[in-house]
Amino acid sequence: MQERHTDRKKYFDEQVVTTEKYVIPFLKEFISIDSNLSVLEIGCGEGGNLKPFLDIGCSVTGVDLAENKIENGKKYFEQHPNNIKIKLLTEDIYDSQNLTQYDLIIMRDVIEHIHDQNKFMNYVKKYLKPNGKFFLAFPPWNNPFGGHQQICESRVLSTLPYYHILPTPIYKGVLKLFGENEKRIEGLLEVKETGITIERFEKIAKENGFKIDETIHYLINPNYEIKFGLKPRKGIPIISSIPIVKNFVITTAYYLLSLK
């Protein structure tokens, strides 16, 4: 397993860099990011994506189902000069009594883990202010590493592209053959079940009352700069215009949505 998936502080720091360098500049074209902005991150982990917003003085809230990640995040933010403006909650958003409405909701690499994405996209609207914005970034399922196989213990499997699109029984067999434990296999199969394509995401968003304000499709994910030293590269328009095909080469898609 690669170090960044066991060293949670390293993973936190990588999220900080990518959000600061790529996500916030993307958002600044459409919203003012200042101390008046309220931000909710769903599936926040330790809250690395929230730190650049907190640095600016935004009021930020992070929610995640994993209690250990939330506890880590609280430790990482203990000494932050604006820590009075951050809340980290171990909650299920469907049951939360602690969330209000926000100017901006963000989700990076989360929606591909969510079951019943149609239900989720309809429900999440309750947390968005009428003029609010919703930022999502996700890897299309069919891209070389859309199965999140980089978390595998096996060095071969963690760097092998595309095998996650094999039929489920064969895919599961490969994971077992290379010695992945049952918990990791279960998690990888969940991503296979819930993985999402660009076309399906856009369809779900529109069906649930969102309009797409802006999108960027990346051939080389901005995350890869801090992780692997690769410069981000946007998708070539001719590729991005070909349905289905683009899902096999686009490594992440950025979307900014608002309510119709």
Phi and psi in degrees as GROMACS dihedral restraints (atoms count N, CA, C in turn):
[ dihedral_restraints ]
;  ai    aj    ak    al  type     phi  dphi    fc
    3     4     5     6     1   -70.1    20    10
    4     5     6     7     1   148.6    20    10
    6     7     8     9     1   -54.9    20    10
    7     8     9    10     1   -37.3    20    10
    9    10    11    12     1   -65.4    20    10
   10    11    12    13     1   -16.7    20    10
   12    13    14    15     1   -93.9    20    10
   13    14    15    16     1    -5.9    20    10
   15    16    17    18     1  -113.2    20    10
   16    17    18    19     1   -31.2    20    10
   18    19    20    21     1   -90.1    20    10
   19    20    21    22     1    94.5    20    10
   21    22    23    24     1   -67.0    20    10
   22    23    24    25     1   -30.4    20    10
   24    25    26    27     1   -68.2    20    10
   25    26    27    28     1   -37.5    20    10
   27    28    29    30     1   -63.4    20    10
   28    29    30    31     1   -43.4    20    10
   30    31    32    33     1   -62.6    20    10
   31    32    33    34     1   -43.2    20    10
   33    34    35    36     1   -55.9    20    10
   34    35    36    37     1   -49.2    20    10
   36    37    38    39     1   -64.4    20    10
   37    38    39    40     1   -35.7    20    10
   39    40    41    42     1   -65.6    20    10
   40    41    42    43     1   -40.0    20    10
   42    43    44    45     1   -62.4    20    10
   43    44    45    46     1   -41.6    20    10
   45    46    47    48     1   -56.3    20    10
   46    47    48    49     1   -49.5    20    10
   48    49    50    51     1   -61.9    20    10
   49    50    51    52     1   -48.2    20    10
   51    52    53    54     1   -65.5    20    10
   52    53    54    55     1   -41.5    20    10
   54    55    56    57     1   -65.5    20    10
   55    56    57    58     1   -41.9    20    10
   57    58    59    60     1   -65.8    20    10
   58    59    60    61     1   -40.6    20    10
   60    61    62    63     1   -88.5    20    10
   61    62    63    64     1   -27.5    20    10
   63    64    65    66     1  -125.3    20    10
   64    65    66    67     1   -42.5    20    10
   66    67    68    69     1   -71.3    20    10
   67    68    69    70     1   -50.3    20    10
   69    70    71    72     1   -62.7    20    10
   70    71    72    73     1   -44.3    20    10
   72    73    74    75     1   -59.3    20    10
   73    74    75    76     1   -36.4    20    10
   75    76    77    78     1   -61.0    20    10
   76    77    78    79     1   -44.4    20    10
   78    79    80    81     1   -71.8    20    10
   79    80    81    82     1   -32.9    20    10
   81    82    83    84     1   -62.9    20    10
   82    83    84    85     1   -17.5    20    10
   84    85    86    87     1   -69.7    20    10
   85    86    87    88     1   -16.9    20    10
   87    88    89    90     1  -126.4    20    10
   88    89    90    91     1   -23.7    20    10
   90    91    92    93     1  -138.9    20    10
   91    92    93    94     1   154.0    20    10
   93    94    95    96     1   -84.4    20    10
   94    95    96    97     1   121.9    20    10
   96    97    98    99     1  -104.5    20    10
   97    98    99   100     1   100.4    20    10
   99   100   101   102     1  -147.8    20    10
  100   101   102   103     1  -169.9    20    10
  102   103   104   105     1   -67.9    20    10
  103   104   105   106     1    -9.7    20    10
  105   106   107   108     1   -88.5    20    10
  106   107   108   109     1    -8.8    20    10
  108   109   110   111     1   -83.6    20    10
  109   110   111   112     1   135.5    20    10
  111   112   113   114     1  -107.1    20    10
  112   113   114   115     1   133.4    20    10
  114   115   116   117     1  -127.9    20    10
  115   116   117   118     1   133.9    20    10
  117   118   119   120     1  -118.0    20    10
  118   119   120   121     1   128.8    20    10
  120   121   122   123     1  -111.2    20    10
  121   122   123   124     1   124.9    20    10
  123   124   125   126     1   -98.3    20    10
  124   125   126   127     1   127.1    20    10
  126   127   128   129     1    74.7    20    10
  127   128   129   130     1    48.1    20    10
  129   130   131   132     1   -77.7    20    10
  130   131   132   133     1   -14.6    20    10
  132   133   134   135     1    58.6    20    10
  133   134   135   136     1  -128.8    20    10
  135   136   137   138     1   -82.7    20    10
  136   137   138   139     1    -8.9    20    10
  138   139   140   141     1    96.7    20    10
  139   140   141   142     1    18.7    20    10
  141   142   143   144     1   -58.5    20    10
  142   143   144   145     1   -36.2    20    10
  144   145   146   147     1   -68.2    20    10
  145   146   147   148     1   -22.2    20    10
  147   148   149   150     1   -83.5    20    10
  148   149   150   151     1   -23.9    20    10
  150   151   152   153     1   -58.1    20    10
  151   152   153   154     1   -45.6    20    10
  153   154   155   156     1   -59.8    20    10
  154   155   156   157     1   -33.6    20    10
  156   157   158   159     1   -69.9    20    10
  157   158   159   160     1   -41.1    20    10
  159   160   161   162     1   -65.1    20    10
  160   161   162   163     1   -37.9    20    10
  162   163   164   165     1   -57.7    20    10
  163   164   165   166     1   -36.1    20    10
  165   166   167   168     1   -75.7    20    10
  166   167   168   169     1   -21.1    20    10
  168   169   170   171     1   108.6    20    10
  169   170   171   172     1     7.0    20    10
  171   172   173   174     1   -64.8    20    10
  172   173   174   175     1   155.1    20    10
  174   175   176   177     1   -87.3    20    10
  175   176   177   178     1   120.3    20    10
  177   178   179   180     1  -124.0    20    10
  178   179   180   181     1   144.3    20    10
  180   181   182   183     1  -132.5    20    10
  181   182   183   184     1   133.6    20    10
  183   184   185   186     1  -122.3    20    10
  184   185   186   187     1   138.0    20    10
  186   187   188   189     1  -130.2    20    10
  187   188   189   190     1   136.8    20    10
  189   190   191   192     1  -153.0    20    10
  190   191   192   193     1   150.7    20    10
  192   193   194   195     1   -77.5    20    10
  193   194   195   196     1   -21.1    20    10
  195   196   197   198     1   -88.0    20    10
  196   197   198   199     1   108.1    20    10
  198   199   200   201     1   -62.5    20    10
  199   200   201   202     1   -38.0    20    10
  201   202   203   204     1   -64.5    20    10
  202   203   204   205     1   -35.8    20    10
  204   205   206   207     1   -69.2    20    10
  205   206   207   208     1   -40.8    20    10
  207   208   209   210     1   -63.4    20    10
  208   209   210   211     1   -41.2    20    10
  210   211   212   213     1   -64.9    20    10
  211   212   213   214     1   -40.1    20    10
  213   214   215   216     1   -59.2    20    10
  214   215   216   217     1   -46.4    20    10
  216   217   218   219     1   -59.1    20    10
  217   218   219   220     1   -42.0    20    10
  219   220   221   222     1   -59.9    20    10
  220   221   222   223     1   -37.7    20    10
  222   223   224   225     1   -67.7    20    10
  223   224   225   226     1   -42.0    20    10
  225   226   227   228     1   -63.8    20    10
  226   227   228   229     1   -29.4    20    10
  228   229   230   231     1   -98.0    20    10
  229   230   231   232     1     1.5    20    10
  231   232   233   234     1   -54.5    20    10
  232   233   234   235     1   -40.3    20    10
  234   235   236   237     1   -98.4    20    10
  235   236   237   238     1     5.9    20    10
  237   238   239   240     1   -68.2    20    10
  238   239   240   241     1   134.6    20    10
  240   241   242   243     1   -61.9    20    10
  241   242   243   244     1   -21.5    20    10
  243   244   245   246     1  -107.7    20    10
  244   245   246   247     1    24.5    20    10
  246   247   248   249     1   -64.9    20    10
  247   248   249   250     1   -12.9    20    10
  249   250   251   252     1   -69.9    20    10
  250   251   252   253     1   -16.1    20    10
  252   253   254   255     1  -102.6    20    10
  253   254   255   256     1    14.1    20    10
  255   256   257   258     1  -122.9    20    10
  256   257   258   259     1   139.1    20    10
  258   259   260   261     1  -126.5    20    10
  259   260   261   262     1   129.1    20    10
  261   262   263   264     1  -118.6    20    10
  262   263   264   265     1   124.5    20    10
  264   265   266   267     1  -125.9    20    10
  265   266   267   268     1   134.2    20    10
  267   268   269   270     1   -90.9    20    10
  268   269   270   271     1    96.3    20    10
  270   271   272   273     1  -151.0    20    10
  271   272   273   274     1   159.7    20    10
  273   274   275   276     1   -96.1    20    10
  274   275   276   277     1   124.9    20    10
  276   277   278   279     1   -62.6    20    10
  277   278   279   280     1   -23.4    20    10
  279   280   281   282     1   -71.2    20    10
  280   281   282   283     1   -19.4    20    10
  282   283   284   285     1  -115.0    20    10
  283   284   285   286     1    -2.8    20    10
  285   286   287   288     1   -65.4    20    10
  286   287   288   289     1   139.7    20    10
  288   289   290   291     1  -111.6    20    10
  289   290   291   292     1     6.0    20    10
  291   292   293   294     1  -113.5    20    10
  292   293   294   295     1     2.0    20    10
  294   295   296   297     1  -104.0    20    10
  295   296   297   298     1   147.9    20    10
  297   298   299   300     1  -117.4    20    10
  298   299   300   301     1  -135.2    20    10
  300   301   302   303     1  -116.7    20    10
  301   302   303   304     1   148.4    20    10
  303   304   305   306     1  -131.0    20    10
  304   305   306   307     1   154.1    20    10
  306   307   308   309     1   -71.3    20    10
  307   308   309   310     1   -32.0    20    10
  309   310   311   312     1  -142.7    20    10
  310   311   312   313     1   130.9    20    10
  312   313   314   315     1  -113.1    20    10
  313   314   315   316     1   135.7    20    10
  315   316   317   318     1  -125.7    20    10
  316   317   318   319     1   145.9    20    10
  318   319   320   321     1  -146.3    20    10
  319   320   321   322     1   117.3    20    10
  321   322   323   324     1  -115.7    20    10
  322   323   324   325     1   121.3    20    10
  324   325   326   327     1    55.9    20    10
  325   326   327   328     1    46.9    20    10
  327   328   329   330     1  -126.8    20    10
  328   329   330   331     1   -42.4    20    10
  330   331   332   333     1   -63.0    20    10
  331   332   333   334     1   -25.0    20    10
  333   334   335   336     1   -71.8    20    10
  334   335   336   337     1    -7.0    20    10
  336   337   338   339     1   -99.9    20    10
  337   338   339   340     1    -8.2    20    10
  339   340   341   342     1   -88.6    20    10
  340   341   342   343     1   130.1    20    10
  342   343   344   345     1   -77.3    20    10
  343   344   345   346     1   145.1    20    10
  345   346   347   348     1    52.6    20    10
  346   347   348   349     1    66.6    20    10
  348   349   350   351     1   -63.1    20    10
  349   350   351   352     1   -27.7    20    10
  351   352   353   354     1   -65.1    20    10
  352   353   354   355     1   -45.2    20    10
  354   355   356   357     1   -61.1    20    10
  355   356   357   358     1   -43.4    20    10
  357   358   359   360     1   -62.3    20    10
  358   359   360   361     1   -47.4    20    10
  360   361   362   363     1   -64.4    20    10
  361   362   363   364     1   -30.7    20    10
  363   364   365   366     1   -73.0    20    10
  364   365   366   367     1   -39.9    20    10
  366   367   368   369     1   -72.5    20    10
  367   368   369   370     1   -38.0    20    10
  369   370   371   372     1   -64.5    20    10
  370   371   372   373     1   -19.2    20    10
  372   373   374   375     1   -58.3    20    10
  373   374   375   376     1   -28.7    20    10
  375   376   377   378     1   -64.2    20    10
  376   377   378   379     1   -19.5    20    10
  378   379   380   381     1   -97.9    20    10
  379   380   381   382     1     2.5    20    10
  381   382   383   384     1  -107.4    20    10
  382   383   384   385     1   129.2    20    10
  384   385   386   387     1   -62.2    20    10
  385   386   387   388     1   155.2    20    10
  387   388   389   390     1   -51.7    20    10
  388   389   390   391     1   -37.0    20    10
  390   391   392   393     1  -103.5    20    10
  391   392   393   394     1    17.9    20    10
  393   394   395   396     1   -76.5    20    10
  394   395   396   397     1   170.8    20    10
  396   397   398   399     1  -123.2    20    10
  397   398   399   400     1   150.2    20    10
  399   400   401   402     1  -126.6    20    10
  400   401   402   403     1   113.6    20    10
  402   403   404   405     1  -102.8    20    10
  403   404   405   406     1   129.9    20    10
  405   406   407   408     1  -132.8    20    10
  406   407   408   409     1   142.6    20    10
  408   409   410   411     1  -132.3    20    10
  409   410   411   412     1   134.8    20    10
  411   412   413   414     1  -153.8    20    10
  412   413   414   415     1   152.9    20    10
  414   415   416   417     1   -87.7    20    10
  415   416   417   418     1   121.5    20    10
  417   418   419   420     1   -55.4    20    10
  418   419   420   421     1   138.8    20    10
  420   421   422   423     1   -54.8    20    10
  421   422   423   424     1   -38.3    20    10
  423   424   425   426     1   -83.6    20    10
  424   425   426   427     1    -0.5    20    10
  426   427   428   429     1   -69.1    20    10
  427   428   429   430     1   165.8    20    10
  429   430   431   432     1   -49.8    20    10
  430   431   432   433     1   -35.1    20    10
  432   433   434   435     1  -124.9    20    10
  433   434   435   436     1    31.6    20    10
  435   436   437   438     1   -67.2    20    10
  436   437   438   439     1   -14.1    20    10
  438   439   440   441     1   -87.3    20    10
  439   440   441   442     1     2.2    20    10
  441   442   443   444     1    62.3    20    10
  442   443   444   445     1    28.9    20    10
  444   445   446   447     1   -67.5    20    10
  445   446   447   448     1    -8.8    20    10
  447   448   449   450     1   -63.4    20    10
  448   449   450   451     1   -14.4    20    10
  450   451   452   453     1   -84.7    20    10
  451   452   453   454     1    -4.2    20    10
  453   454   455   456     1   -63.1    20    10
  454   455   456   457     1   147.7    20    10
  456   457   458   459     1   -69.0    20    10
  457   458   459   460     1   -39.1    20    10
  459   460   461   462     1   -66.8    20    10
  460   461   462   463     1   127.9    20    10
  462   463   464   465     1   -64.8    20    10
  463   464   465   466     1   -33.2    20    10
  465   466   467   468     1   -65.5    20    10
  466   467   468   469     1   -52.1    20    10
  468   469   470   471     1   -66.9    20    10
  469   470   471   472     1   -32.9    20    10
  471   472   473   474     1   -70.2    20    10
  472   473   474   475     1   -16.2    20    10
  474   475   476   477     1  -118.9    20    10
  475   476   477   478     1     5.1    20    10
  477   478   479   480     1   -91.7    20    10
  478   479   480   481     1   119.9    20    10
  480   481   482   483     1   -82.2    20    10
  481   482   483   484     1   155.1    20    10
  483   484   485   486     1    70.7    20    10
  484   485   486   487     1   -12.7    20    10
  486   487   488   489     1   -69.4    20    10
  487   488   489   490     1   -14.1    20    10
  489   490   491   492     1   -67.3    20    10
  490   491   492   493     1   -15.5    20    10
  492   493   494   495     1   -88.3    20    10
  493   494   495   496     1     1.8    20    10
  495   496   497   498     1   -61.4    20    10
  496   497   498   499     1   156.8    20    10
  498   499   500   501     1   -53.4    20    10
  499   500   501   502     1   145.4    20    10
  501   502   503   504     1   -52.2    20    10
  502   503   504   505     1   -47.2    20    10
  504   505   506   507     1   -60.3    20    10
  505   506   507   508     1   -39.7    20    10
  507   508   509   510     1   -70.0    20    10
  508   509   510   511     1   -43.1    20    10
  510   511   512   513     1   -58.6    20    10
  511   512   513   514     1   -47.3    20    10
  513   514   515   516     1   -61.9    20    10
  514   515   516   517     1   -39.8    20    10
  516   517   518   519     1   -62.6    20    10
  517   518   519   520     1   -40.2    20    10
  519   520   521   522     1   -62.9    20    10
  520   521   522   523     1   -45.2    20    10
  522   523   524   525     1   -60.0    20    10
  523   524   525   526     1   -42.3    20    10
  525   526   527   528     1   -67.5    20    10
  526   527   528   529     1   -41.0    20    10
  528   529   530   531     1   -58.9    20    10
  529   530   531   532     1   -36.8    20    10
  531   532   533   534     1   -91.7    20    10
  532   533   534   535     1     8.7    20    10
  534   535   536   537     1    86.8    20    10
  535   536   537   538     1    16.6    20    10
  537   538   539   540     1   -69.0    20    10
  538   539   540   541     1   140.6    20    10
  540   541   542   543     1   -76.4    20    10
  541   542   543   544     1   165.4    20    10
  543   544   545   546     1   -62.2    20    10
  544   545   546   547     1   -37.7    20    10
  546   547   548   549     1   -64.3    20    10
  547   548   549   550     1   -42.5    20    10
  549   550   551   552     1   -69.1    20    10
  550   551   552   553     1   -40.2    20    10
  552   553   554   555     1   -60.2    20    10
  553   554   555   556     1   -42.5    20    10
  555   556   557   558     1   -60.1    20    10
  556   557   558   559     1   -42.7    20    10
  558   559   560   561     1   -66.1    20    10
  559   560   561   562     1   -40.0    20    10
  561   562   563   564     1   -68.8    20    10
  562   563   564   565     1   -36.9    20    10
  564   565   566   567     1   -69.3    20    10
  565   566   567   568     1   -30.6    20    10
  567   568   569   570     1   -65.4    20    10
  568   569   570   571     1   -42.5    20    10
  570   571   572   573     1   -63.1    20    10
  571   572   573   574     1   -37.5    20    10
  573   574   575   576     1   -62.3    20    10
  574   575   576   577     1   -38.2    20    10
  576   577   578   579     1   -71.9    20    10
  577   578   579   580     1   -38.5    20    10
  579   580   581   582     1  -100.9    20    10
  580   581   582   583     1    -7.0    20    10
  582   583   584   585     1   -52.1    20    10
  583   584   585   586     1   149.3    20    10
  585   586   587   588     1  -129.5    20    10
  586   587   588   589     1   145.1    20    10
  588   589   590   591     1   -96.4    20    10
  589   590   591   592     1   165.3    20    10
  591   592   593   594     1   -61.0    20    10
  592   593   594   595     1   -45.6    20    10
  594   595   596   597     1   -64.3    20    10
  595   596   597   598     1   -41.9    20    10
  597   598   599   600     1   -69.1    20    10
  598   599   600   601     1   -38.4    20    10
  600   601   602   603     1   -60.8    20    10
  601   602   603   604     1   -47.6    20    10
  603   604   605   606     1   -62.2    20    10
  604   605   606   607     1   -39.4    20    10
  606   607   608   609     1   -63.5    20    10
  607   608   609   610     1   -47.1    20    10
  609   610   611   612     1   -62.8    20    10
  610   611   612   613     1   -43.9    20    10
  612   613   614   615     1   -59.1    20    10
  613   614   615   616     1   -47.8    20    10
  615   616   617   618     1   -67.6    20    10
  616   617   618   619     1   -38.8    20    10
  618   619   620   621     1   -65.6    20    10
  619   620   621   622     1   -22.8    20    10
  621   622   623   624     1  -105.9    20    10
  622   623   624   625     1    24.0    20    10
  624   625   626   627     1    87.0    20    10
  625   626   627   628     1    19.0    20    10
  627   628   629   630     1  -105.3    20    10
  628   629   630   631     1   151.0    20    10
  630   631   632   633     1  -117.1    20    10
  631   632   633   634     1   148.7    20    10
  633   634   635   636     1   -90.1    20    10
  634   635   636   637     1   113.5    20    10
  636   637   638   639     1   -81.2    20    10
  637   638   639   640     1   -37.5    20    10
  639   640   641   642     1  -162.7    20    10
  640   641   642   643     1   152.5    20    10
  642   643   644   645     1  -148.0    20    10
  643   644   645   646     1   147.4    20    10
  645   646   647   648     1  -131.0    20    10
  646   647   648   649     1   130.3    20    10
  648   649   650   651     1  -106.1    20    10
  649   650   651   652     1   128.4    20    10
  651   652   653   654     1  -108.6    20    10
  652   653   654   655     1   129.2    20    10
  654   655   656   657     1   -72.3    20    10
  655   656   657   658     1   -38.6    20    10
  657   658   659   660     1  -118.9    20    10
  658   659   660   661     1   113.2    20    10
  660   661   662   663     1   -57.0    20    10
  661   662   663   664     1   132.5    20    10
  663   664   665   666     1   -53.4    20    10
  664   665   666   667     1   -29.6    20    10
  666   667   668   669     1   -58.6    20    10
  667   668   669   670     1   -29.1    20    10
  669   670   671   672     1   -70.7    20    10
  670   671   672   673     1   -15.8    20    10
  672   673   674   675     1   -66.9    20    10
  673   674   675   676     1   -50.5    20    10
  675   676   677   678     1   -75.8    20    10
  676   677   678   679     1   -30.5    20    10
  678   679   680   681     1   -79.1    20    10
  679   680   681   682     1   -44.1    20    10
  681   682   683   684     1  -126.0    20    10
  682   683   684   685     1    -0.8    20    10
  684   685   686   687     1    77.2    20    10
  685   686   687   688     1    20.1    20    10
  687   688   689   690     1   -99.0    20    10
  688   689   690   691     1   132.2    20    10
  690   691   692   693     1   -72.9    20    10
  691   692   693   694     1   134.6    20    10
  693   694   695   696     1   -59.2    20    10
  694   695   696   697     1   146.8    20    10
  696   697   698   699     1  -140.5    20    10
  697   698   699   700     1   126.7    20    10
  699   700   701   702     1   -75.1    20    10
  700   701   702   703     1   156.7    20    10
  702   703   704   705     1   -65.3    20    10
  703   704   705   706     1   145.7    20    10
  705   706   707   708     1   -73.0    20    10
  706   707   708   709     1   129.4    20    10
  708   709   710   711     1   -49.5    20    10
  709   710   711   712     1   -39.0    20    10
  711   712   713   714     1   -66.3    20    10
  712   713   714   715     1   -33.1    20    10
  714   715   716   717     1   -74.0    20    10
  715   716   717   718     1   -44.9    20    10
  717   718   719   720     1   -63.7    20    10
  718   719   720   721     1   -16.7    20    10
  720   721   722   723     1   -92.4    20    10
  721   722   723   724     1    -5.3    20    10
  723   724   725   726     1   -97.3    20    10
  724   725   726   727     1   110.7    20    10
  726   727   728   729     1   -56.5    20    10
  727   728   729   730     1   149.7    20    10
  729   730   731   732     1    69.5    20    10
  730   731   732   733     1   -53.7    20    10
  732   733   734   735     1   -55.7    20    10
  733   734   735   736     1   -42.3    20    10
  735   736   737   738     1   -61.4    20    10
  736   737   738   739     1   -27.9    20    10
  738   739   740   741     1   -64.8    20    10
  739   740   741   742     1   -21.2    20    10
  741   742   743   744     1   -86.4    20    10
  742   743   744   745     1   -13.9    20    10
  744   745   746   747     1  -123.4    20    10
  745   746   747   748     1   -22.0    20    10
  747   748   749   750     1   -79.5    20    10
  748   749   750   751     1   120.1    20    10
  750   751   752   753     1   -87.6    20    10
  751   752   753   754     1   -21.6    20    10
  753   754   755   756     1  -156.4    20    10
  754   755   756   757     1   150.5    20    10
  756   757   758   759     1  -122.8    20    10
  757   758   759   760     1   126.6    20    10
  759   760   761   762     1   -96.9    20    10
  760   761   762   763     1   134.5    20    10
  762   763   764   765     1  -133.7    20    10
  763   764   765   766     1   140.7    20    10
  765   766   767   768     1  -120.7    20    10
  766   767   768   769     1   120.6    20    10
  768   769   770   771     1  -115.4    20    10
  769   770   771   772     1   157.6    20    10
  771   772   773   774     1  -143.1    20    10
  772   773   774   775     1   165.1    20    10
  774   775   776   777     1   -75.2    20    10
  775   776   777   778     1   140.1    20    10
